[in-house]
């Protein structure tokens, strides 16, 4: 039950970040879905298997793969889906606590928190660097199918315009 609550909260967090980024309204659900699935994977692996780093990498990779699929099937940019969906994995609290520890003079704790946050960001970025380029998971057949459908729609619209003249 807890994982469902966490996934729903993540869905809405990603949805609201997508609204801030002026994501088209028809794409909001897909952004939230990518964020919810990614965070559910991370939460499950971190909470039950104690695999924090593997959970982060797998969750980030899943978000990137879903973003690539959605971008090809909806002819939108990949970053439209990735940026809001990755927010639940960003270590905002860790960065805050590191800065707080610096301000109060507890440098040992600040280094510890800062290194954990840096590790988390590094894992998320590594997954994005490995998955987002089009060398892997190309979805070429889907892209060709989508291009054919768009071409047919354009030809039908041109034929209708010519018939009206």
C-alpha positions in Angstrom: 0.0 0.0 0.0 2.9 2.4 0.8 4.4 1.9 -2.6 1.1 2.9 -4.2 0.9 6.1 -2.2 4.5 6.9 -3.0 3.8 6.3 -6.7 0.7 8.5 -6.7 2.5 11.3 -5.0 5.3 11.0 -7.5 2.8 11.1 -10.3 1.4 14.4 -9.1 4.8 15.9 -8.4 5.9 15.2 -11.9 2.6 16.4 -13.3 2.9 19.7 -11.5 6.6 20.2 -12.6 5.4 19.5 -16.1 2.8 22.2 -15.8 5.5 24.6 -14.7 7.5 23.7 -17.8 4.5 24.4 -20.0 4.2 20.9 -21.2 1.3 20.4 -23.6 -1.8 19.3 -21.7 -2.2 16.0 -23.6 1.3 15.0 -22.5 0.9 15.6 -18.8 -0.3 12.2 -18.0 2.6 10.5 -19.8 5.1 12.6 -17.9 3.4 11.7 -14.6 3.3 8.1 -15.6 7.0 8.0 -16.3 7.8 9.7 -13.0 5.5 7.4 -11.0 6.9 4.2 -12.6 10.5 5.3 -12.2 10.0 6.3 -8.5 8.1 3.1 -7.8 11.1 1.1 -9.1 13.5 3.1 -7.0 11.3 2.9 -3.9 10.9 -0.8 -4.2 14.6 -1.5 -4.7 15.8 0.9 -2.1 13.2 0.0 0.6 12.9 -3.7 0.2 16.2 -4.9 -1.4 18.5 -2.1 0.0 19.9 -1.5 -3.4 20.0 2.3 -3.5 22.5 2.8 -6.3 21.0 0.0 -8.5 17.5 1.3 -7.8 18.5 4.8 -8.9 20.2 3.6 -12.1 17.3 1.3 -13.0 14.7 3.9 -12.2 16.5 6.6 -14.2 17.0 4.2 -17.1 13.3 3.3 -17.1 12.3 6.9 -17.1 14.7 7.5 -20.1 13.4 4.5 -22.0 9.8 5.6 -21.4 10.6 9.1 -22.5 12.2 7.9 -25.7 9.1 5.7 -26.4 6.7 8.6 -25.7 8.7 11.1 -27.7 8.7 8.8 -30.8 5.1 7.8 -30.5 3.9 11.4 -29.8 6.5 13.2 -31.9 7.7 15.4 -29.0 11.2 16.0 -27.7 12.6 13.5 -25.2 13.5 16.1 -22.6 9.8 17.1 -22.4 9.2 13.8 -20.6 12.6 13.3 -18.9 13.1 16.6 -17.0 9.9 16.6 -15.0 9.9 12.8 -14.5 13.4 12.7 -13.0 12.6 15.2 -10.2 11.5 12.6 -7.6 15.0 11.0 -7.9 16.9 14.3 -7.4 18.5 14.5 -4.0 17.2 17.9 -3.0 17.1 17.1 0.8 20.7 15.8 0.7 22.0 19.0 -1.0 20.0 21.1 1.5 21.4 19.2 4.5 25.0 19.5 3.1 24.6 23.3 2.9 23.0 23.5 6.3 25.8 21.5 7.8 28.3 23.9 6.2 26.5 26.9 7.7 26.5 25.5 11.2 30.1 24.4 10.9 29.7 20.6 10.9 32.1 20.0 8.0 32.4 16.2 8.4 28.6 15.8 8.2 28.5 18.2 5.3 31.1 16.2 3.3 29.1 13.0 4.0 25.8 14.5 2.9 27.4 16.2 -0.1 29.1 13.1 -1.3 25.9 11.1 -1.0 24.1 13.7 -3.0 26.8 13.8 -5.6 26.7 10.1 -5.9 23.0 10.2 -6.5 23.2 12.9 -9.1 26.1 11.0 -10.8 24.1 7.8 -11.1 21.0 9.6 -12.5 23.2 11.5 -15.1 25.1 8.3 -16.0 21.8 6.6 -16.8 20.6 9.5 -18.9 23.9 9.6 -20.8 23.8 5.9 -21.6 20.1 5.6 -22.4 19.0 8.9 -24.0 21.2 9.0 -27.1 19.6 7.1 -30.1 22.3 4.4 -30.3 20.2 2.1 -28.0 16.5 1.6 -27.9 15.8 3.3 -31.2 12.1 2.5 -31.6 12.6 2.8 -35.4 9.6 0.8 -36.4 7.3 2.9 -34.3 8.9 6.1 -35.7 8.4 4.8 -39.3 4.8 3.8 -38.5 4.1 7.2 -36.9 5.7 9.0 -39.9 3.5 7.1 -42.3 0.4 7.9 -40.4 1.3 11.6 -40.3 2.0 11.5 -44.1 -1.4 9.9 -44.8 -3.1 12.6 -42.7 -1.3 15.3 -44.5 -2.1 13.8 -47.9 -5.8 13.5 -46.9 -5.8 17.1 -45.8 -4.2 18.3 -49.0 -6.7 16.2 -51.1 -9.6 17.8 -49.2 -8.2 21.3 -49.7 -7.8 20.6 -53.5 -11.3 19.2 -53.7 -12.7 22.4 -52.2 -10.9 24.6 -54.8 
